[in-house]
Amino acid sequence: MGANPLFLKSKVKVMEISRETRAAVKPACWGAVGGAIALAIIGFTWGGWVTGGTAKNMASAAATNGQQSVLVPLCVAQFMTTDGAVSKIKATPTYNHDDIVREFVKKVVDTPMDYSLARACAAAVDEVLSKNAAKI
């Protein structure tokens, strides 16, 4: 019962590492760590790398902008054809135009009116009205 296992009785030294190799391993590991840190810093600042959260935000913003580029002209057309909408927006200060748009246009192609769409629509309505005023 007190006998040692076979591998402890062996005279062969497994994985013997020389002093020179041991002395070189520590600086090499620190060099690898420093290189990884430098790579990460350069990649995130100049390389255009982004985190997963930033990528999701960018994709969401791109989708919203694409959707708004389609919905805003429809919103403007819907707003301009509504009775009393143009006269009310002309009588309202510019900072409240998005509220006026939300009051008159509730949905655009089954898309409920949210703040960002109302703001974009109000800006487009203001642009249309200023072009019409310049023609007169």
C-alpha positions in Angstrom: 0.0 0.0 0.0 2.9 2.3 0.7 4.5 1.8 -2.7 5.0 4.8 -5.0 3.4 4.8 -8.5 5.6 3.8 -11.4 6.1 7.3 -12.8 7.7 8.5 -9.5 10.3 5.7 -9.6 11.4 6.6 -13.1 14.7 8.3 -13.5 13.6 10.1 -16.6 12.8 13.8 -16.1 9.8 14.8 -18.2 9.7 18.4 -19.6 12.9 19.6 -18.2 13.3 23.3 -19.0 16.7 24.9 -19.1 17.5 28.1 -17.1 18.0 30.1 -20.4 14.5 29.0 -21.6 12.9 29.9 -18.2 14.6 33.3 -18.3 13.3 34.0 -21.8 9.7 33.0 -21.2 8.8 35.8 -18.8 9.8 38.7 -21.1 8.1 36.9 -24.0 4.9 36.6 -22.1 5.0 40.3 -21.1 5.7 41.2 -24.7 2.7 39.3 -25.8 0.5 41.0 -23.2 1.8 44.4 -24.3 1.3 43.6 -27.9 -2.3 42.5 -27.3 -3.0 45.7 -25.4 -1.4 47.8 -28.2 -3.4 45.9 -30.8 -6.7 46.5 -29.0 -6.0 50.2 -28.5 -5.0 50.7 -32.1 -7.9 48.6 -33.4 -10.6 50.4 -31.4 -9.2 53.9 -32.0 -8.0 53.9 -35.6 -9.0 50.5 -36.9 -12.8 51.0 -36.8 -13.5 48.2 -34.4 -16.7 48.5 -32.3 -18.2 46.5 -29.5 -21.3 44.4 -30.0 -23.5 47.0 -28.3 -22.2 49.8 -30.6 -22.8 47.6 -33.6 -26.4 47.0 -32.6 -27.0 50.7 -32.1 -25.5 51.5 -35.5 -27.7 48.8 -37.2 -30.8 50.1 -35.4 -30.0 53.7 -36.4 -29.5 52.6 -40.0 -32.8 50.7 -40.1 -34.6 53.7 -38.5 -33.1 56.1 -41.1 -34.0 53.8 -43.9 -37.5 53.5 -42.7 -37.9 57.2 -42.2 -36.6 58.0 -45.7 -39.6 56.1 -47.0 -42.2 57.2 -44.4 -41.4 61.0 -44.3 -42.7 61.9 -47.8 -45.8 59.9 -47.1 -46.3 61.7 -43.8 -45.8 65.1 -45.5 -48.4 64.2 -48.2 -50.8 63.0 -45.5 -50.3 66.1 -43.4 -50.7 68.6 -46.3 -54.0 67.0 -47.4 -55.5 67.2 -43.9 -58.0 70.0 -43.4 -56.7 72.8 -41.1 -53.2 71.3 -40.6 -51.3 73.8 -42.7 -52.9 76.8 -41.1 -52.3 75.5 -37.6 -48.7 74.7 -38.2 -48.1 78.2 -39.7 -49.6 79.7 -36.5 -47.5 77.6 -34.2 -43.9 78.2 -33.1 -41.3 76.1 -34.9 -40.4 74.1 -31.8 -43.9 72.8 -31.5 -44.3 71.6 -35.1 -43.7 68.0 -34.3 -46.6 68.1 -31.8 -48.8 69.5 -34.5 -47.8 66.7 -36.9 -48.5 64.1 -34.3 -51.9 65.7 -33.7 -53.0 65.5 -37.3 -51.1 62.3 -38.4 -51.5 59.3 -36.1 -50.2 56.6 -38.4 -48.2 56.4 -41.6 -48.7 53.1 -43.5 -49.6 51.2 -40.3 -46.5 52.7 -38.6 -47.5 54.6 -35.4 -46.2 58.1 -35.2 -43.2 58.3 -32.8 -41.2 61.3 -31.7 -38.3 60.9 -34.3 -40.7 60.3 -37.2 -42.8 63.4 -36.1 -39.7 65.5 -35.9 -38.5 64.4 -39.4 -41.9 64.9 -40.8 -42.3 68.4 -39.3 -38.9 69.4 -40.7 -40.0 68.2 -44.1 -43.3 70.0 -43.8 -41.4 73.2 -42.9 -39.2 72.8 -45.9 -42.2 72.3 -48.2 -43.9 75.3 -46.8 -40.8 77.5 -47.1 -40.4 76.4 -50.8 -44.1 77.3 -51.4 -43.7 80.7 -49.7 -40.6 81.4 -51.9 -42.6 80.7 -55.1 -45.2 83.3 -54.2 
